[in-house]
Each structure stands twice: as C-alpha cells, then as structure tokens.
Amino acid sequence: MVSSDNDGVSARTAGGGQSTANVVIEHGPSLPPSMTEPKQSVDELVADLKKSPFFMTSLEDVGAEYNPGVEAIKALIYEGSRSEQASNFREQGNEDARSKNWTDAREQYSKGLAVLKVPRRSEDPVADDEDKTELMLKELLLVNRALCQLELRNYRSCTLDCMAALQINPRNVKAHYRMASAMFAIHKLAEAAIACRAGLMVDSTNATLTALQAKILEKQKAMDVKQKKIQEEADIKRKQATTLTQALKARQIKLRNTNQSPETKDAEIKLVPDPMSLKSTLVFPVVILYPLHLQSDFIKAFGEEQTLQGHLEYLLPLPWDTIEEYSSNEAYMETVSGGLIKWGKKVELLKVLSGGKVEVVDGLIKVNIVPKSRASEWVESFKKSRPK
C-alpha cells in the first residue's frame, strides 16, 4: 500500500523502500497567468532597467518617453544659488571631459556659464563671498571650455575663452597654455610665442609651457628657412625676368599680351643655357598651323638662330597628308597691322622677329603652313576674313 506524507515531498512503501509508482507532487496554489508568461530576453531586461534613473548611463536612454524620475533629477540641477548650479554643470562637464566626450563637456560648461548670467531673484539668499565665488567659477568654466574647443579644433573659440578667462585672472597658466596651443595649431607662431612667454612669466618651471615653447621655436626656425628659400627663388625669377626683358628689347622683338594665354605648360620664352646672361640664346615656343586641314604641331623651343627649314625637315612628311600635298609648301606669319608676311625657310627666326612687323602674342609664335599649290587661295581667303 502506498502512503504519502502531508507536504507531498516524498512517497514510500510500507517496507520503507522507494515506490516506483507515479506520484503527483503538489506545491500549493497555481501561479497567476501573468507570472507564467515567457520571461524577457536579456536585451529587453537591460532596456527596461535603463529607464530607471538608478541604472541609467545616459539621458539619451530615456528617448522621447516622459520619465518622472529623470525629470526630478534634472530639476535638482537648477536648485540652489547660481554658483551651486554652475558648480553642478562644471562637475558634469568634468565627468564628460575625463571620458573625452568633448562636445558634451563643452555643452555642460556652456550651461554653467549661462547660469551665471541669469539675474538673481530678490528672494534668493546671497552669501557674503558669492560674487567672488561666481567669478572664480566663471574663470574655471571658461578655461575648461577652452580645452574642449581646443580638442574639437575650434581654435578661434578656444582663444576667445582663454582671453575671457585671462581678463578675470591674468595669472591663469592653463589659459596661457591653451591659447598658445590654439595659435600654434593655426601657424600663428608669433602670437603663440607671446602666450607662452606670458605663461612662463607666471610659472617659469611649467613643463608643458616649456615644451610648447621649444616646439614653437623649432617650427619658427623651419619656417624661416623655408621663407628664405622662397625669397631667394623669387629674387632669382625677378632677375631672370629683368634679363629676359633686356634681351628682347636689345633685339627689338615686340611682345603683346591679351590675358588669354594658351596652355603651354613649361614652354616659355627664355634664355639658354644661362637665363641670367644676355649672351645666351633666346628660344620661343612655336605652334605650326596647317589651316587648310585644321591640324597643328608644337615646337617647345625654337632658337632665334634656327631656320624654319630645319624644323620642317623633321616634321615632314605629315602622317595625315596621304597625298603628300605639303611636300612643297609656304610659310606665313601675321603682321602687327593684321596682314601676312611670308617667311623664307632659310631665314633665321630672329631676322623675322626683329624687323618690327611681327609680334609675339601671349608668349607664343604662330606660323601658318599651306601647300604651295593652294597658297594664293588661302591668302585671299585670309584677307577676306580680316575686318577692314
């Protein structure tokens, strides 16, 4: 016979042995349905916990939902005097700064400064040294916000906060250092050096200011060397330009600029081999035009003592001239008056340029090459296209 004790925990046979019969074990009344539903996942549980101010890691965890606990905590920030409120914002900003959350820290410091600007209410108690405390807090908030601006690369805002802090306390070494750092970052080395010296006058043993001053001096030396090199190069170019002008004037070569210079890269009028010597040879970039076929060739350096024939011997026959129409040709250049002058192939370039009839426009010489059989045809066409 099977017997069972009162609490339903075990069941034994009369002989004391464990029964193999099925036993219904009761644990009391059934649980309500809400407690027997499936449990939340871990993520859902954490999300719910974060809605409680005790477990909250950020106000962003609240979302758009109204949370009385959070609103109560936020209201506490604005309890107390202006200095107490500003101190609360400063402490929150310091926590964000320690975590390198510079944007959030800047916002907290800005709120603290804003609180100090709010007019006092007549019923608010004012301590004897309240004004002094507020001024000290303003200085600290400005210097701390300057650090945030520096880390966020808002260098102008950083210097403005430092200047405001120094107006309160000219001996604030951190303000001098952060202003110097901001100036150094934007390569205003003279201003950075002044800020460094001002800070070192307050604390001559300050290691960070001393290190920054060394970096400024090193950078200044490098910039001085670079500026000297730039100045030397500019002086050389200026002397070369003067020598070139003198050489062109001595050879009676006319130049004209239209402010529509063609793109010729490094091809330009120059003296070779020595651009500083009047005895050197003038070379010109020359474009060879084939107007009847809308084709062209470019000669980067055409020496003043060279002839057209020497260059044409290299260019001809033209790859696109399948009937060798240009095997016999004539060369023409525009004159100052808008007409044409024929350039003999054995005549040196200098002789054509120094006659006063031809000018070099925008640093480039243009030569028209036409087949001899069609030369008169092209000349007449050119004359008709010119305005009277």
C-alpha positions in Angstrom: 0.0 0.0 0.0 1.3 3.4 -0.9 1.4 6.2 1.6 2.3 9.9 1.2 3.4 12.4 3.8 1.4 15.6 4.2 3.6 18.1 2.2 3.9 15.9 -0.9 7.7 15.9 -0.9 8.2 12.0 -0.8 6.3 8.7 -1.0 7.5 5.4 0.3 6.1 1.8 0.5 5.2 0.1 3.8 8.5 -1.6 3.8 10.4 1.8 3.7 11.6 1.4 0.1 11.1 4.0 -2.6 8.0 3.4 -4.6 8.1 3.2 -8.4 4.5 4.4 -8.8 3.7 7.7 -10.3 3.3 10.3 -7.6 1.6 13.7 -8.0 3.6 16.4 -6.1 1.7 19.5 -5.2 3.4 22.8 -4.5 0.5 24.9 -3.4 -1.9 27.1 -5.4 -1.4 27.8 -9.1 0.5 31.0 -10.2 -1.4 33.8 -11.9 -1.2 33.7 -15.7 0.9 37.0 -15.9 3.7 35.2 -13.9 3.7 32.1 -16.1 4.2 34.0 -19.4 7.6 33.7 -21.1 10.4 35.8 -19.5 12.0 38.8 -21.2 15.2 38.5 -23.1 18.4 39.9 -21.7 18.4 42.8 -24.1 14.8 43.7 -23.2 15.6 43.5 -19.5 18.6 45.8 -19.8 16.5 48.3 -21.8 13.9 48.3 -19.1 16.5 48.8 -16.4 18.0 51.7 -18.2 14.7 53.6 -17.9 15.3 53.8 -14.2 17.5 56.7 -13.1 19.5 54.3 -10.9 20.7 52.2 -13.8 20.7 54.9 -16.5 24.0 55.6 -18.2 22.9 58.5 -20.4 19.9 60.8 -20.7 19.6 59.5 -24.2 18.4 56.2 -22.8 15.1 57.9 -21.9 14.2 58.6 -25.5 11.0 60.6 -26.2 9.1 58.9 -23.3 8.4 61.1 -20.3 10.2 59.8 -17.2 9.3 61.3 -13.8 12.5 60.1 -12.2 14.7 61.7 -14.8 12.7 64.9 -14.7 13.2 65.0 -10.9 16.9 64.6 -11.2 17.2 67.2 -14.0 15.2 69.7 -11.8 17.7 69.2 -8.9 20.4 70.7 -11.1 18.7 74.0 -11.1 18.1 74.0 -7.3 20.2 76.3 -5.2 22.1 79.5 -5.9 23.7 80.5 -9.2 27.1 79.3 -8.1 25.7 76.0 -6.9 24.0 75.4 -10.2 27.2 76.4 -12.1 29.2 74.0 -10.0 26.8 71.2 -10.8 27.2 71.8 -14.5 31.0 72.1 -14.1 31.2 68.7 -12.4 29.1 67.1 -15.1 31.4 68.7 -17.7 34.4 67.4 -15.9 33.0 63.9 -16.0 32.4 64.1 -19.7 35.9 65.6 -20.2 37.5 62.7 -18.3 35.7 60.4 -20.8 36.9 62.6 -23.7 33.3 63.4 -24.6 34.4 66.9 -25.6 31.1 68.0 -27.2 29.0 67.0 -24.2 31.6 68.6 -21.8 31.5 71.8 -23.8 27.7 71.9 -23.5 27.8 71.5 -19.8 30.4 74.2 -19.3 28.4 76.5 -21.5 25.3 75.8 -19.4 27.3 76.7 -16.3 28.3 80.0 -17.8 24.8 80.7 -18.9 23.5 80.2 -15.4 25.9 82.8 -14.1 24.4 85.3 -16.4 20.9 84.8 -15.1 19.8 87.8 -12.9 19.4 87.0 -9.3 15.9 86.9 -7.8 15.3 89.2 -4.9 14.3 86.3 -2.7 17.5 84.2 -3.4 19.9 84.2 -0.4 23.3 85.7 -1.3 26.4 84.7 0.6 29.0 87.3 1.5 31.5 86.0 -0.9 29.0 84.9 -3.6 30.4 87.4 -6.2 33.9 86.2 -5.7 32.8 82.5 -5.9 30.9 83.2 -9.1 33.9 85.0 -10.7 36.1 82.0 -9.8 33.6 79.6 -11.3 33.4 81.6 -14.4 37.1 81.5 -14.8 37.2 77.7 -14.3 34.3 77.1 -16.7 35.9 79.3 -19.4 39.3 77.5 -19.1 37.7 74.1 -19.2 35.5 75.0 -22.2 38.7 76.3 -23.9 40.1 72.8 -23.6 37.0 71.3 -25.2 37.3 73.9 -28.1 41.0 73.0 -28.5 40.3 69.3 -28.7 37.4 69.9 -31.2 39.8 72.1 -33.3 37.7 75.2 -32.8 40.8 77.3 -32.3 39.2 80.8 -32.5 36.6 79.9 -29.9 39.4 78.5 -27.8 41.4 81.7 -27.9 38.2 83.7 -27.1 37.5 81.7 -24.0 41.2 81.9 -22.9 41.1 85.7 -23.3 37.9 86.0 -21.3 39.5 83.8 -18.5 42.7 85.9 -18.5 40.6 89.1 -18.1 39.4 87.6 -14.8 42.8 86.2 -13.8 45.9 87.2 -15.9 47.9 84.6 -14.0 45.9 81.6 -15.2 48.6 79.4 -16.6 46.2 76.9 -18.3 44.6 79.8 -20.2 48.0 80.9 -21.4 48.9 77.4 -22.4 45.7 76.6 -24.3 45.8 79.9 -26.1 49.4 79.3 -27.2 48.4 75.7 -28.3 45.5 77.1 -30.4 47.7 79.7 -32.0 50.4 77.1 -32.7 47.8 74.9 -34.4 46.9 77.6 -36.9 50.6 78.5 -37.5 50.3 81.9 -35.8 53.7 81.4 -34.2 54.4 84.9 -33.1 51.1 85.0 -31.1 51.8 81.5 -29.8 55.2 82.6 -28.6 53.8 85.7 -26.8 51.2 83.5 -25.0 53.9 81.0 -24.0 56.2 83.8 -22.6 53.2 85.3 -20.6 52.5 81.9 -19.1 56.2 81.3 -18.2 56.4 84.7 -16.5 53.8 83.3 -14.1 55.3 79.9 -13.8 58.8 79.7 -15.2 59.1 75.9 -14.3 55.9 74.8 -16.1 57.0 71.8 -18.1 54.1 71.9 -20.7 54.7 75.5 -21.5 58.4 75.0 -21.8 57.9 72.0 -24.1 55.4 74.0 -26.2 57.8 77.0 -26.4 60.6 74.7 -27.7 58.2 73.4 -30.4 57.3 76.9 -31.4 60.9 77.9 -31.7 61.7 74.8 -33.8 58.8 75.5 -36.1 59.8 79.1 -36.4 63.3 78.2 -37.5 61.9 75.8 -40.1 59.6 78.4 -41.4 62.4 81.0 -41.5 64.5 78.6 -43.6 61.5 77.9 -45.9 60.7 81.6 -46.2 64.3 82.4 -47.0 64.4 79.8 -49.8 61.1 81.2 -51.2 62.5 84.7 -51.2 65.7 83.6 -52.9 63.8 81.8 -55.6 61.6 84.9 -56.1 64.7 87.1 -56.4 66.2 84.7 -59.0 63.0 84.7 -61.0 62.8 88.5 -60.8 66.4 88.9 -62.1 65.8 86.3 -64.9 62.7 88.2 -66.0 64.6 91.5 -66.0 67.4 89.9 -68.0 64.9 88.5 -70.5 63.2 91.8 -70.9 66.6 93.4 -71.7 67.4 90.7 -74.2 64.1 91.1 -76.1 64.5 94.9 -76.1 68.1 94.7 -77.4 66.9 92.5 -80.3 63.9 94.8 -80.9 61.4 92.0 -80.5 57.8 93.1 -79.8 55.6 91.3 -77.3 51.8 91.6 -76.7 49.6 90.1 -74.1 45.9 89.6 -74.4 45.3 88.0 -71.0 44.2 84.9 -72.9 47.5 83.0 -72.7 47.3 79.5 -74.2 48.3 76.5 -72.0 51.9 75.6 -72.9 52.9 74.1 -69.6 56.6 74.8 -69.1 57.2 76.0 -72.6 58.1 79.7 -72.5 60.3 82.4 -73.9 63.7 82.1 -72.1 67.4 82.5 -72.4 69.5 79.3 -72.6 71.7 78.0 -71.3 72.1 80.8 -68.7 68.9 82.7 -68.1 70.9 85.4 -66.3 73.2 86.2 -69.2 72.4 88.5 -72.1 74.8 86.5 -74.2 72.6 83.4 -74.0 70.3 82.3 -76.9 66.6 83.2 -77.0 64.2 80.3 -77.5 60.5 80.6 -78.2 57.5 78.2 -78.2 56.2 77.9 -81.7 52.9 76.5 -82.9 52.9 75.3 -86.6 49.4 75.6 -88.0 48.0 73.8 -91.1 44.8 76.0 -91.5 43.5 74.2 -94.6 43.4 70.9 -92.7 42.8 72.2 -89.2 45.9 70.4 -88.0 48.9 71.7 -85.9 52.3 70.8 -84.5 54.0 72.3 -81.4 57.7 73.2 -81.1 58.7 73.7 -77.5 62.0 75.6 -78.0 62.6 77.3 -81.4 66.0 79.0 -81.2 66.4 82.6 -82.5 69.3 81.4 -84.8 67.4 78.5 -86.2 65.5 78.4 -89.6 62.1 77.0 -90.4 63.5 74.6 -92.8 65.4 72.7 -90.1 62.2 72.1 -88.2 60.1 71.2 -91.2 62.6 68.6 -92.3 61.9 66.9 -89.0 58.1 67.3 -89.2 57.5 66.3 -92.9 56.1 64.2 -94.3 52.9 64.7 -92.2 51.3 61.4 -91.2 47.8 62.6 -92.2 49.0 64.0 -95.6 48.3 60.9 -97.6 48.8 62.6 -101.0 51.9 64.5 -99.8 50.4 67.8 -100.6 52.7 69.6 -98.1 55.9 68.3 -99.7 56.0 71.7 -101.4 54.8 74.5 -99.0 54.9 78.1 -98.0 55.0 79.7 -94.5 53.2 82.8 -93.4 53.0 84.9 -90.2 50.5 87.6 -89.2 51.9 91.1 -89.0 51.2 93.8 -86.4 48.8 95.5 -88.8 46.8 92.3 -89.4 48.3 91.3 -92.7 50.6 88.5 -93.7 54.4 88.2 -94.2 56.0 85.3 -95.9 58.7 83.5 -94.0 61.5 82.1 -96.2 62.5 78.7 -95.0 66.2 79.6 -94.8 65.7 82.8 -92.9 66.6 82.8 -89.2 63.8 83.4 -86.7 65.5 86.4 -85.2 65.5 88.2 -88.5 61.8 87.8 -88.9 61.0 88.9 -85.3 63.4 91.9 -85.1 62.0 93.6 -88.3 59.2 95.2 -86.3 56.5 93.8 -88.5 55.8 90.7 -86.4 54.9 90.5 -82.7 54.9 87.6 -80.3 51.4 87.3 -78.8 50.9 85.8 -75.3 54.4 84.4 -75.4 53.7 82.1 -78.5 54.7 82.4 -82.1 52.2 81.2 -84.7 53.3 80.1 -88.2 50.8 79.1 -91.0 52.0 76.4 -93.4 50.0 75.8 -96.6 50.7 73.7 -99.7 52.4 75.9 -102.3 49.7 74.9 -104.9 47.0 76.4 -102.7 48.9 79.3 -101.2 47.3 82.1 -103.2 43.8 80.6 -102.5 44.5 80.6 -98.7 46.0 84.2 -98.7 42.9 85.6 -100.4 40.6 83.7 -98.0 42.6 85.1 -95.1 42.4 88.7 -96.4 38.6 88.4 -96.8 38.2 87.1 -93.2 40.1 90.1 -91.7 37.9 93.1 -90.7 38.6 96.2 -92.8 
